[in-house]
Amino acid sequence: VFDEKKTYSNIQTNRQSYGVYAQGDFAVLTNLHFVGGVRYDQVGDFDPAINPRLALIYNPFPKSTFKAIYGSAFRAPSFYEVSTSDHNLQTEDITSYELVYEQGIGQHLRSSLSGYYNQMNNLLVFSSGSFTNFNADTTGMELALEGFWASGIRGRASYSLQNTRNSTVAWDMPDSPNQMVKLNLSVPLFRDKVFAGVEWLYTSSRSSLHTTTDASGQPITVQGEDAAGFGVVNLT
C-alpha cells in the first residue's frame, strides 16, 4: 500500500571499480614460512585502497605451530548509504593483529589458542536519518579443540571472549556479544558421500542503544538495557 506520508526516492547511478592483488609463500627456513600479499583497489570516486596481508608461520616441533598474522581490509559505502547521507562518507577500514598457537594432541585431536586485536576506522552507522562514520576497537581471544577420525566423524568446540568499544564516544558497541560458544559434530551416513551435522551456538547478552530526550526535550541516543543471551541449534 502506498503511503502518502512517506517520501520515496528513485536513484539511478553507477560506479566503476577494479582491483589487483599478488601473493607469495616464502620458505625462510625449513620450519619457518613467510606468506605475504597485497591488494590495490579503486572503487568509484573514493580514494584508492592498498591493503597488505602478512603472516609468519613457525613449526618448532612436528605437531606445534605458531602464527603471527597482520592484515587490513576496507569496504566502500554502498549506493544506499551514500544516497541517504547528507555529507561525504569515508570507506570502512580494519587493521587486524593476531597471534595463534596450534598443538596436535595424539592422532585425532588438535587444539588452538589465539589472541587478536582489531582496529576499525570509519565504521558506518545509521543515526538521526543519515549514515555517519565512527571508530571502534576489538580485543579478544579464542580457544578451540578439533577432533577427526578415519571413520569420517569430525567435531569442534570453541569459546570466544572479546570486548568491542566505540572509541568515538567511549561506548560498548551495541549488538556485540562478549562471549560465544560453538559446538559442531559431523557424522557420515554413507562414507565420503552423505553427512549429518548438528551445531549449537550460544551468544551472550549484548548492549543495546535507546533513544530518549535530554532536559530540553531534544532526542538523544544513550546506552540502554542489555539484550539477553540465546542459543541456536542447527541440523544439517
C-alpha positions in Angstrom: 0.0 0.0 0.0 1.4 3.4 -1.0 1.9 5.7 2.0 1.4 9.4 1.1 3.2 10.4 4.3 6.5 9.0 3.2 8.9 10.4 0.7 10.3 7.9 -1.9 13.4 8.4 -4.0 14.4 6.9 -7.3 18.2 6.9 -7.6 20.0 5.9 -10.8 23.8 5.9 -10.7 26.8 3.7 -11.5 30.2 3.0 -10.2 33.3 1.5 -11.8 35.6 -0.5 -9.6 38.7 -2.6 -10.1 41.4 -4.4 -8.1 44.6 -6.2 -8.4 46.5 -8.4 -6.0 49.6 -10.6 -5.6 50.6 -13.2 -3.0 53.7 -15.2 -2.3 54.8 -18.1 0.0 58.4 -18.0 1.0 60.4 -20.6 2.9 62.7 -18.6 5.1 63.8 -21.9 6.9 62.6 -25.4 6.6 60.3 -24.8 9.5 59.6 -21.1 9.0 57.4 -19.7 6.3 56.5 -16.1 5.4 53.3 -15.5 3.5 52.9 -12.1 2.1 50.2 -10.5 -0.1 49.0 -7.0 -1.1 45.8 -5.8 -2.9 45.2 -2.5 -4.6 41.5 -1.4 -5.1 39.9 1.6 -6.7 36.2 1.9 -6.0 34.3 4.7 -7.8 35.5 8.1 -6.7 36.7 7.0 -3.3 40.4 7.2 -2.5 42.5 4.1 -3.7 43.0 1.4 -1.0 46.2 -0.6 -0.5 45.8 -3.5 1.9 48.6 -5.9 2.9 48.2 -9.4 4.4 51.3 -10.8 6.2 51.9 -14.0 8.2 54.8 -15.7 9.8 54.3 -19.5 10.3 56.7 -21.4 12.6 56.8 -25.1 13.2 59.3 -25.8 16.1 58.0 -29.3 16.5 56.1 -31.7 14.2 52.7 -31.0 15.9 53.3 -27.4 17.1 52.6 -24.3 15.0 52.9 -20.6 15.9 51.5 -17.9 13.7 51.8 -14.1 13.7 49.3 -12.5 11.3 48.7 -8.9 10.2 46.3 -7.6 7.7 44.0 -4.9 6.6 40.8 -4.6 4.6 38.2 -2.0 3.6 34.6 -1.6 2.5 33.3 1.3 0.4 29.9 2.8 1.3 27.0 1.3 -0.7 24.8 3.3 -3.0 22.1 3.3 -0.4 24.4 4.6 2.3 25.7 7.3 0.0 22.3 8.4 -1.2 20.7 8.7 2.3 23.6 10.7 3.8 23.8 14.5 3.9 27.6 14.5 3.9 30.6 12.7 2.4 31.2 9.3 3.8 34.6 7.6 4.3 35.4 3.9 3.5 35.3 1.5 6.4 38.8 0.2 7.3 40.0 -2.5 9.6 43.5 -3.4 10.7 43.9 -6.7 12.5 46.7 -8.3 14.5 46.6 -12.0 15.6 48.8 -14.5 17.4 47.9 -18.2 17.1 49.3 -21.3 18.8 48.1 -24.7 17.4 49.0 -28.0 19.0 48.3 -31.5 17.8 47.3 -34.0 20.6 47.7 -37.6 19.8 46.4 -38.9 16.5 42.9 -37.4 16.4 42.9 -34.0 18.3 44.2 -30.6 17.6 43.9 -27.5 19.9 44.4 -23.8 19.2 44.6 -20.7 21.2 44.5 -17.2 19.6 44.5 -13.6 20.7 43.6 -10.7 18.4 43.2 -7.0 18.2 41.1 -5.3 15.5 41.3 -1.6 14.9 38.2 -0.4 12.9 38.0 3.1 11.5 35.1 4.9 9.8 32.5 2.2 10.5 29.1 3.2 9.0 26.1 3.5 11.3 22.6 5.0 10.7 21.9 7.8 13.0 19.3 10.6 13.0 18.1 9.9 9.5 21.6 9.7 7.9 24.7 7.4 7.8 27.8 8.6 9.6 31.3 7.2 10.4 32.7 6.2 13.8 35.7 4.3 15.2 35.8 1.1 17.3 38.4 -1.4 18.7 38.1 -5.1 19.5 40.3 -7.2 21.8 39.6 -10.9 22.1 40.8 -14.5 22.3 39.5 -17.8 21.1 40.2 -21.4 22.4 39.3 -24.3 20.2 39.6 -28.1 20.1 39.1 -30.2 17.0 38.8 -33.9 16.5 38.8 -36.0 13.3 38.8 -39.8 12.9 39.4 -42.2 10.0 35.7 -43.1 10.1 34.8 -39.6 8.9 33.5 -38.3 12.2 34.6 -34.7 12.9 33.9 -32.4 15.9 34.9 -29.0 17.0 34.3 -26.9 20.2 35.3 -23.3 20.6 34.9 -20.5 23.1 35.4 -16.8 22.2 35.8 -13.9 24.6 36.0 -10.3 23.3 35.4 -6.7 24.1 34.4 -4.1 21.5 34.4 -0.4 22.3 33.1 2.6 20.2 36.2 4.7 20.7 34.5 7.8 19.2 32.0 8.1 22.1 33.6 5.6 24.6 30.6 3.2 24.5 30.4 -0.6 24.4 29.3 -1.5 20.9 25.6 -2.3 20.6 24.8 -5.8 19.4 28.3 -7.0 20.0 28.4 -10.0 22.4 31.3 -10.5 24.8 31.1 -14.4 24.7 30.3 -17.0 22.1 30.4 -20.8 22.4 30.2 -23.1 19.3 29.9 -26.9 19.2 29.9 -28.8 15.9 29.6 -32.5 15.2 29.6 -34.2 11.7 28.9 -37.9 11.2 29.0 -39.8 7.9 25.8 -41.6 7.0 27.4 -43.0 3.8 31.2 -42.9 3.7 32.5 -39.9 1.8 29.0 -39.2 0.4 26.4 -38.2 2.8 26.9 -36.5 6.2 24.7 -35.5 9.1 25.7 -32.5 11.2 24.5 -30.8 14.4 25.6 -27.4 15.6 24.9 -25.5 18.8 25.7 -21.8 19.0 25.5 -19.7 22.2 25.7 -15.9 22.2 25.9 -14.0 25.4 24.0 -10.8 26.2 24.6 -7.7 24.2 24.3 -4.0 24.9 21.6 -2.0 23.2 21.1 1.6 22.3 18.0 3.6 23.1 16.6 6.9 22.1 15.4 9.3 24.8 15.2 13.1 25.3 17.5 15.5 27.2 16.4 18.2 29.6 15.4 20.5 26.8 13.4 17.8 25.0 15.8 17.1 22.2 16.2 13.4 21.2 19.5 11.8 22.2 20.8 8.3 21.9 22.1 6.6 25.0 23.1 3.1 26.1 20.0 1.0 27.1 19.1 -2.3 28.6 21.1 -5.5 27.7 19.5 -7.9 25.2 19.6 -11.4 26.7 21.8 -14.2 25.6 20.4 -17.0 23.4 21.3 -20.4 21.9 20.6 -21.8 18.4 20.6 -25.4 17.2 21.2 -26.2 13.5 20.7 -29.6 12.0 22.2 -30.2 8.5 
